[in-house]
């Protein structure tokens, strides 16, 4: 289903015309995310009755918010709305998820400190994947890797099923996007994927009647570990642009992965490097899960080392190619 819809969208999709900040040079249709989201939603709807499983209220809320966010994102692809409209839609979806997913008892026991943390996490990761969706297969491939790790290691059967649906939707899209792109995901795909991955990280809270910051469920860290390279890139770029007083809402080509591409590193190679970063994060989670015997700061060190090497390498390349303005 995903592949069929993506193929249709290559013919009727909105064209993404290259501009100064684009990594591609040929007008390419966008809207491949429509195939991903349609396959995800329909797959998630039919798989539960097929397996004689009841729908959790939190699962229904997730499907509705993803559908809403995808519609807003698709309309934005068509009409190029201001960024503020997308941000408001993301915040609304995040608020709905908090209300429908996190039990009141958990919020009460944590004095509601969790609410702003969850809201920021959902919105930040959603935008992070949107910002990183600039090279063929990078965001879609990383999302597929996240889904695979989550499917294997989550203890939550319901969310295992919907991660499988998203994984299948991505598999139907990737052959049309990597290594050469017939079509891009567009905001409809990147924002839906980002929101879903952010949700997978907080989904263990829906199973809790009590939450203790000193004993955070290990499963909560999985998505963070696998997405660490993308979160690092976005955070590094945000801090650097604040320091240089660049307008934060203005489109740019100064993410680390974009700088690597500007230094003539092939897009397909950069994508493979980011896939490797994600697999590395998953391996760290599997073999060195954050526990009392292996503290989280040691995991962060293992995650951070390749990112620092990658950052220094890109800096060296920019000096080599005489790129002064990031």
Secondary structure, 3 states (H helix, E strand, C coil): CHHHHHHHHHHHCEEECCCCCCCCCCCEEECHHHHHHHHHHHHHHHHHHHCCCCCCHHHHHHHHHHHHHHHHHHHHHHHCCCHHHHHHHHHHHHHHHHHHHCCHHHHHHCCCHHHHHHHHHHHHHHHHHHHHCCCCCHHHHHHHHHHHHHHHHCCCHHHHHHHHHHHHHHHHHHCCCCCCCCEECCHHHHHHHHHHHHHHHHHHHHHCCCCCCCCCCHHHHHHHHHCHHHHHHHHHHHHHHHHCCCCCCCCCCCCHHHHHHHCCCCHHHHHHHHHHHHHHHHHHHHHCCCCCCCCHHHHHHHHHHHHHHHHHHHHHHHHHCCCCCC
